Amino acid sequence: MNEINYSGQDNLEVMKEAINYNKYLLDLIISSAQKNDSLIDFGAGSGTFSMPVVTNGYNVICVETDPTLSARLKSNGMVVLNDLTQASDESIDYIYSLNVLEHIVDDIGIAELWFKKLRPGGKLLVYVPAFQVLFSSMDHKVGHIRRYTKEELRHKLSNAGFEITELRYADSIGFFAALIYKILKKEDGAININILKFYDGWIFPISKFLDIFTNQIFGKNVYVRAVKPADSLVRKDG
């Protein structure tokens, strides 16, 4: 994976204030992890998730191509790879990637790389923005190339060899908030920290509840859990 300089670091810093949202994502990560697993945080950024995961007692290696963010991770004591190709094949138990795949031109190649680096039976969690209709100045600012649907994620990961175990939309109210943001045509793509805190504190908990009923239909984001089949080597050879 080529070096990527992340263009939305100010938005990344603002999103640290989204306490409920970040806890939700942290819970998604940990719910699939075992204490003795070797974990990869693919696109670790400034460590918003990798550092709490380590604090919770898990073994995490960060993959981060942005040199500034990589240096920050290292200064905080994290183990950092600049490219996932540096990891040995079939050496990882669990890869998670949150709001990263949408930045990468060759997302199919990355899915295949994940498959290659996971052990048979290894787990994958991918969380990305949903629905191209929501693509706005914010997506442009932070370097998004695309937004996803459930079926697109299913297709790309299945073709890479993964078995899908869970596939859901998330943040149903956020879908409409993102649509309003786009309609208002806020050209700088910035996040208003006061609106973010209000949404995170009061609206996101309601949205998370409503997701129980809407997660197969729509949401601002979409996530997938998948596994590398335990017999993947047998199937490839046979």
C-alpha positions, 0 to 999 in steps of 0.5 A, a space after each residue: 500500500 502506497 504512502 497516504 497523507 491524510 488530508 482531513 486531520 482536523 476532522 479526525 481531531 474533532 471526531 475524538 469528541 464524539 464520545 458515544 460514537 467512538 464507544 460504539 465503534 470500540 465495542 464493535 471491535 472488542 466484541 469480536 476479539 480474544 485476549 490472545 489474538 494478534 490484532 491489526 488496526 488497519 489505518 489506525 490514524 492517531 490511535 483513537 481506537 488502537 490505544 483504547 483497545 491496547 488499554 483493554 488488554 489486547 495485542 494491537 499492531 497499527 498499520 498507518 501510512 501517513 508519516 505524521 500520524 505514524 510518528 504520533 502512534 510511535 510516540 505513544 508507544 504503539 507498534 506501527 507498520 507502514 504497510 500491511 505487506 510487512 506482516 507475515 502471511 497467515 499471521 494475524 487473528 483479527 483485522 479491523 478497519 474503521 472508516 479507511 477503505 473508502 480512501 483507497 483506490 484499489 479496495 479489492 486489492 486491499 480485501 485480498 491482502 487482508 485475506 492473505 494476512 489472516 490465519 485460516 479462521 481469522 476475523 475481519 471487521 470493516 466499517 465504512 460510510 454508506 450510500 453514494 447519494 450522501 457524498 458531500 464536501 466532507 467526503 472530498 475534504 477527507 479524501 474519500 473515493 466512494 461510499 458503500 452499500 451492503 451489497 458492494 461490501 458483500 460482493 468485494 469481500 466474498 470475491 476475496 474469499 471471505 465468508 460474511 457473518 454479519 452485514 448491517 447499516 448503522 446510524 439511521 438518523 445520521 443518514 438524514 443528517 448527512 443528507 441535510 449537510 449535503 443539501 446545505 452545500 457546506 463547501 469547506 467540509 468541516 465538522 462543527 464541534 458544537 453540533 457534533 457534541 449535540 448529535 453525539 450526546 442526544 441523537 446518536 443514542 436514539 439512532 443506535 436504538 432505531 438501527 435495530 429496526 432499520 439496519 438492513 435498509 439504510 444508515 449513514 454507515 455500513 459495517 461487515 464482519 467476516 471470516 477467512 474460512 478455516 479450510 481456505 488452503 484446502 479449498 485453494 489447493 483443491 
